[in-house]
Amino acid sequence: MLFSGSNDGALRAHSTTDGSVIWEFDTNREFETLNGVKAGGGAIQGPGPTIAGGMLYLNSGYGDHLGRPGNVLLAFEVQ
């Protein structure tokens, strides 16, 4: 699969066979954080997700180019 972020705040996993969306997560919202700091996602316009040690990391909230600003770093793991 191939992961991509979008200006609407969605993180999507696409099939490398036919390009279909096989998983989607909406980052365009507020999040409860581990350190209690208020955080919200938004547009994903920067670098793509990073995958390391069985985790996927993604920052969300780019306010340039008419994107929704935010300030969250998200971490996903396979369950």
TIVO-2410 file (N, C-alpha, C; in nm, 3 decimals):
# residues 79
REC num residu      c1      c2      c3 atome chaine
REC   1      M   0.083  -0.118   0.000     N      A
REC   1      M   0.000   0.000   0.000    CA      A
REC   1      M   0.087   0.124   0.000     C      A
REC   2      L   0.027   0.233  -0.043     N      A
REC   2      L   0.093   0.363  -0.051    CA      A
REC   2      L   0.011   0.461   0.033     C      A
REC   3      F   0.076   0.535   0.122     N      A
REC   3      F   0.007   0.632   0.207    CA      A
REC   3      F   0.022   0.771   0.147     C      A
REC   4      S  -0.086   0.849   0.155     N      A
REC   4      S  -0.081   0.988   0.108    CA      A
REC   4      S  -0.172   1.074   0.194     C      A
REC   5      G  -0.126   1.197   0.217     N      A
REC   5      G  -0.208   1.295   0.288    CA      A
REC   5      G  -0.271   1.389   0.188     C      A
REC   6      S  -0.374   1.462   0.231     N      A
REC   6      S  -0.441   1.552   0.138    CA      A
REC   6      S  -0.477   1.684   0.207     C      A
REC   7      N  -0.508   1.782   0.126     N      A
REC   7      N  -0.543   1.914   0.178    CA      A
REC   7      N  -0.671   1.913   0.261     C      A
REC   8      D  -0.756   1.813   0.242     N      A
REC   8      D  -0.879   1.804   0.323    CA      A
REC   8      D  -0.855   1.739   0.459     C      A
REC   9      G  -0.730   1.705   0.491     N      A
REC   9      G  -0.695   1.648   0.621    CA      A
REC   9      G  -0.703   1.497   0.627     C      A
REC  10      A  -0.728   1.432   0.516     N      A
REC  10      A  -0.740   1.286   0.516    CA      A
REC  10      A  -0.604   1.221   0.491     C      A
REC  11      L  -0.577   1.118   0.569     N      A
REC  11      L  -0.464   1.029   0.543    CA      A
REC  11      L  -0.524   0.904   0.481     C      A
REC  12      R  -0.476   0.869   0.362     N      A
REC  12      R  -0.533   0.755   0.291    CA      A
REC  12      R  -0.426   0.653   0.257     C      A
REC  13      A  -0.466   0.526   0.261     N      A
REC  13      A  -0.381   0.417   0.212    CA      A
REC  13      A  -0.442   0.369   0.082     C      A
REC  14      H  -0.361   0.365  -0.022     N      A
REC  14      H  -0.406   0.323  -0.154    CA      A
REC  14      H  -0.344   0.189  -0.191     C      A
REC  15      S  -0.419   0.109  -0.260     N      A
REC  15      S  -0.368  -0.016  -0.315    CA      A
REC  15      S  -0.265   0.016  -0.422     C      A
REC  16      T  -0.151  -0.052  -0.417     N      A
REC  16      T  -0.051  -0.032  -0.523    CA      A
REC  16      T  -0.085  -0.112  -0.648     C      A
REC  17      T  -0.189  -0.191  -0.641     N      A
REC  17      T  -0.233  -0.268  -0.757    CA      A
REC  17      T  -0.325  -0.188  -0.847     C      A
REC  18      D  -0.428  -0.125  -0.786     N      A
REC  18      D  -0.526  -0.053  -0.868    CA      A
REC  18      D  -0.553   0.091  -0.823     C      A
REC  19      G  -0.485   0.137  -0.718     N      A
REC  19      G  -0.501   0.275  -0.672    CA      A
REC  19      G  -0.622   0.301  -0.585     C      A
REC  20      S  -0.702   0.198  -0.559     N      A
REC  20      S  -0.822   0.219  -0.478    CA      A
REC  20      S  -0.785   0.252  -0.333     C      A
REC  21      V  -0.873   0.326  -0.266     N      A
REC  21      V  -0.853   0.361  -0.125    CA      A
REC  21      V  -0.892   0.241  -0.041     C      A
REC  22      I  -0.799   0.192   0.041     N      A
REC  22      I  -0.828   0.075   0.125    CA      A
REC  22      I  -0.837   0.110   0.273     C      A
REC  23      W  -0.798   0.233   0.309     N      A
REC  23      W  -0.808   0.279   0.448    CA      A
REC  23      W  -0.802   0.430   0.447     C      A
REC  24      E  -0.875   0.495   0.540     N      A
REC  24      E  -0.876   0.640   0.546    CA      A
REC  24      E  -0.893   0.684   0.690     C      A
REC  25      F  -0.822   0.792   0.728     N      A
REC  25      F  -0.833   0.850   0.862    CA      A
REC  25      F  -0.843   1.001   0.848     C      A
REC  26      D  -0.944   1.060   0.912     N      A
REC  26      D  -0.966   1.205   0.906    CA      A
REC  26      D  -0.888   1.274   1.017     C      A
REC  27      T  -0.787   1.353   0.981     N      A
REC  27      T  -0.707   1.425   1.080    CA      A
REC  27      T  -0.762   1.566   1.106     C      A
REC  28      N  -0.864   1.606   1.036     N      A
REC  28      N  -0.919   1.741   1.042    CA      A
REC  28      N  -1.012   1.756   1.162     C      A
REC  29      R  -0.954   1.747   1.284     N      A
REC  29      R  -1.032   1.753   1.407    CA      A
REC  29      R  -0.938   1.775   1.525     C      A
REC  30      E  -0.995   1.789   1.644     N      A
REC  30      E  -0.915   1.802   1.766    CA      A
REC  30      E  -0.878   1.663   1.817     C      A
REC  31      F  -0.765   1.657   1.889     N      A
REC  31      F  -0.716   1.531   1.943    CA      A
REC  31      F  -0.684   1.545   2.091     C      A
REC  32      E  -0.707   1.438   2.165     N      A
REC  32      E  -0.660   1.429   2.302    CA      A
REC  32      E  -0.513   1.387   2.294     C      A
REC  33      T  -0.426   1.460   2.361     N      A
REC  33      T  -0.283   1.434   2.351    CA      A
REC  33      T  -0.229   1.370   2.478     C      A
REC  34      L  -0.114   1.310   2.465     N      A
REC  34      L  -0.050   1.245   2.580    CA      A
REC  34      L  -0.004   1.345   2.684     C      A
REC  35      N   0.036   1.465   2.641     N      A
REC  35      N   0.086   1.565   2.735    CA      A
REC  35      N  -0.019   1.668   2.775     C      A
REC  36      G  -0.142   1.653   2.728     N      A
REC  36      G  -0.250   1.742   2.767    CA      A
REC  36      G  -0.255   1.874   2.693     C      A
REC  37      V  -0.163   1.899   2.600     N      A
REC  37      V  -0.163   2.022   2.522    CA      A
REC  37      V  -0.272   2.012   2.415     C      A
REC  38      K  -0.350   2.119   2.399     N      A
REC  38      K  -0.456   2.119   2.298    CA      A
REC  38      K  -0.394   2.103   2.160     C      A
REC  39      A  -0.445   2.012   2.079     N      A
REC  39      A  -0.391   1.987   1.946    CA      A
REC  39      A  -0.503   1.959   1.848     C      A
REC  40      G  -0.483   2.006   1.727     N      A
REC  40      G  -0.580   1.980   1.622    CA      A
REC  40      G  -0.511   1.956   1.491     C      A
REC  41      G  -0.571   1.873   1.411     N      A
REC  41      G  -0.519   1.845   1.278    CA      A
REC  41      G  -0.579   1.938   1.176     C      A
REC  42      G  -0.537   1.924   1.055     N      A
REC  42      G  -0.587   2.008   0.947    CA      A
REC  42      G  -0.534   1.957   0.815     C      A
REC  43      A  -0.498   2.049   0.729     N      A
REC  43      A  -0.449   2.013   0.597    CA      A
REC  43      A  -0.315   1.939   0.607     C      A
REC  44      I  -0.295   1.844   0.517     N      A
REC  44      I  -0.168   1.771   0.509    CA      A
REC  44      I  -0.104   1.811   0.377     C      A
REC  45      Q  -0.009   1.905   0.385     N      A
REC  45      Q   0.053   1.957   0.263    CA      A
REC  45      Q   0.203   1.935   0.261     C      A
REC  46      G   0.260   1.894   0.368     N      A
REC  46      G   0.405   1.882   0.378    CA      A
REC  46      G   0.454   1.745   0.339     C      A
REC  47      P   0.563   1.704   0.400     N      A
REC  47      P   0.619   1.573   0.368    CA      A
REC  47      P   0.521   1.461   0.400     C      A
REC  48      G   0.538   1.351   0.333     N      A
REC  48      G   0.449   1.237   0.356    CA      A
REC  48      G   0.477   1.170   0.490     C      A
REC  49      P   0.398   1.070   0.521     N      A
REC  49      P   0.416   0.997   0.646    CA      A
REC  49      P   0.553   0.928   0.651     C      A
REC  50      T   0.600   0.909   0.773     N      A
REC  50      T   0.723   0.835   0.797    CA      A
REC  50      T   0.687   0.704   0.864     C      A
REC  51      I   0.745   0.595   0.815     N      A
REC  51      I   0.719   0.463   0.873    CA      A
REC  51      I   0.851   0.412   0.929     C      A
REC  52      A   0.849   0.379   1.060     N      A
REC  52      A   0.970   0.330   1.127    CA      A
REC  52      A   0.930   0.246   1.247     C      A
REC  53      G   0.995   0.135   1.265     N      A
REC  53      G   0.972   0.052   1.382    CA      A
REC  53      G   0.829   0.006   1.400     C      A
REC  54      G   0.761  -0.020   1.290     N      A
REC  54      G   0.623  -0.065   1.298    CA      A
REC  54      G   0.522   0.044   1.325     C      A
REC  55      M   0.564   0.170   1.320     N      A
REC  55      M   0.476   0.284   1.344    CA      A
REC  55      M   0.472   0.372   1.219     C      A
REC  56      L   0.360   0.442   1.201     N      A
REC  56      L   0.346   0.542   1.097    CA      A
REC  56      L   0.327   0.677   1.167     C      A
REC  57      Y   0.411   0.775   1.132     N      A
REC  57      Y   0.405   0.908   1.192    CA      A
REC  57      Y   0.366   1.009   1.085     C      A
REC  58      L   0.280   1.104   1.125     N      A
REC  58      L   0.231   1.204   1.031    CA      A
REC  58      L   0.203   1.333   1.104     C      A
REC  59      N   0.250   1.445   1.051     N      A
REC  59      N   0.211   1.574   1.106    CA      A
REC  59      N   0.096   1.630   1.024     C      A
REC  60      S   0.003   1.695   1.092     N      A
REC  60      S  -0.117   1.746   1.027    CA      A
REC  60      S  -0.144   1.888   1.074     C      A
REC  61      G  -0.176   1.974   0.979     N      A
REC  61      G  -0.212   2.111   1.013    CA      A
REC  61      G  -0.126   2.215   0.944     C      A
REC  62      Y  -0.127   2.217   0.813     N      A
REC  62      Y  -0.053   2.317   0.736    CA      A
REC  62      Y  -0.148   2.427   0.694     C      A
REC  63      G  -0.122   2.549   0.739     N      A
REC  63      G  -0.213   2.660   0.712    CA      A
REC  63      G  -0.186   2.736   0.584     C      A
REC  64      D  -0.076   2.704   0.516     N      A
REC  64      D  -0.048   2.777   0.392    CA      A
REC  64      D  -0.129   2.718   0.276     C      A
REC  65      H  -0.131   2.786   0.165     N      A
REC  65      H  -0.203   2.741   0.045    CA      A
REC  65      H  -0.350   2.709   0.074     C      A
REC  66      L  -0.412   2.794   0.155     N      A
REC  66      L  -0.554   2.783   0.192    CA      A
REC  66      L  -0.587   2.658   0.273     C      A
REC  67      G  -0.487   2.595   0.332     N      A
REC  67      G  -0.510   2.477   0.416    CA      A
REC  67      G  -0.552   2.516   0.557     C      A
REC  68      R  -0.615   2.423   0.625     N      A
REC  68      R  -0.657   2.445   0.764    CA      A
REC  68      R  -0.536   2.426   0.854     C      A
REC  69      P  -0.503   2.528   0.937     N      A
REC  69      P  -0.388   2.515   1.025    CA      A
REC  69      P  -0.416   2.419   1.140     C      A
REC  70      G  -0.312   2.366   1.196     N      A
REC  70      G  -0.320   2.278   1.311    CA      A
REC  70      G  -0.182   2.258   1.369     C      A
REC  71      N  -0.170   2.163   1.459     N      A
REC  71      N  -0.042   2.145   1.528    CA      A
REC  71      N  -0.026   2.005   1.586     C      A
REC  72      V  -0.061   1.904   1.513     N      A
REC  72      V  -0.059   1.770   1.573    CA      A
REC  72      V   0.038   1.677   1.499     C      A
REC  73      L   0.107   1.595   1.578     N      A
REC  73      L   0.188   1.486   1.526    CA      A
REC  73      L   0.117   1.358   1.566     C      A
REC  74      L   0.077   1.279   1.470     N      A
REC  74      L   0.001   1.157   1.495    CA      A
REC  74      L   0.091   1.035   1.479     C      A
REC  75      A   0.065   0.932   1.559     N      A
REC  75      A   0.139   0.807   1.552    CA      A
REC  75      A   0.038   0.692   1.543     C      A
REC  76      F   0.054   0.608   1.445     N      A
REC  76      F  -0.034   0.493   1.422    CA      A
REC  76      F   0.047   0.366   1.434     C      A
REC  77      E  -0.016   0.261   1.486     N      A
REC  77      E   0.048   0.129   1.488    CA      A
REC  77      E  -0.051   0.025   1.436     C      A
REC  78      V   0.001  -0.082   1.382     N      A
REC  78      V  -0.084  -0.191   1.332    CA      A
REC  78      V  -0.142  -0.264   1.452     C      A
REC  79      Q  -0.271  -0.294   1.444     N      A
REC  79      Q  -0.336  -0.367   1.554    CA      A
REC  79      Q  -0.378  -0.503   1.507     C      A
***
